Amino acid sequence: MELGMRDGAWHDAMYNNRELVPEHPAFFERWARESEKARADGPCELDLRYGEGAGETLDVFPAPSGDAPVLVFVHGGYWRSLDKRDHSFIAPAFTRHGACVVVPNYALCPAVTIPHITLQVARAVAWTWHHIGRFGGDRRRIVVAGHSAGGQLAAMMLACLWPQLDGALPRDTVRSALAISGLHDLEPIMKTPFLQPTLNLTRKQVAQASPARLPAPKQGTLYTVAGGEESAEFHRQNRLIQDAWGARRVPVCETLPGLNHFSVLDALVEPSQRLHQLALDLLRA
């Protein structure tokens, strides 16, 4: 059956990751616990404002020394849940390698739309470019990574026309991006019953905020990965962005064996995992 003919139950089965991974509460509880420890151990500066709108704050975990690469990590939650404070645990795995880590928040649906959230994250990256020097970061070396909905947002940052947002910003404000279990075409999400009543996606918004429907960026590198135990749709979404943007712009498109939608994020911070090494490769480039 063609994708466009699939019914709502099929879309729910493909995209409802909490149903697909019944043990998901244990991941959230551990992430919260490890994130609290990361903030307590520091150093970090919390709830810095990058704008005046709802949710427009970010946390910075400074680099141990100056001129460090910068990792901006964008959380997931289907644009409607979770918080930056649930993801502080990302930072120590990269500050120990000399990076500066920024974890932004954004407003959540249904109070805002996905294009609005995309613009908020762009503003957070713009703030990072302007201010990260005082935290030891090198604004010429910004990498944006994101998980799930954050993967869509990370890819969108590579496609952003930065001088149109802020005339001071260079075209290559974001040097590279890492999409982890990213959602690169939002049309199926519009057809997913457990999500659409909250997201209220329109066809115009799908066109605006689907990375795979946008022209390939003229510069930068995207790595895209999904867990081997994720649904067939997440595997298709993962391949889709390389098909759309080409292997030159997306040289890494991998399915990581043995990982589900939540354990794949654990792999980002585990030194023995391929995903952690991919992130370090981008930061060191």
Summary of the structure (lengths in Angstrom):
residues: 285
radius of gyration: 17.4
end to end distance: 42.7
largest distance: 55.1
contacts: 1006
relative contact order: 0.14
helix: 46%
strand: 18%
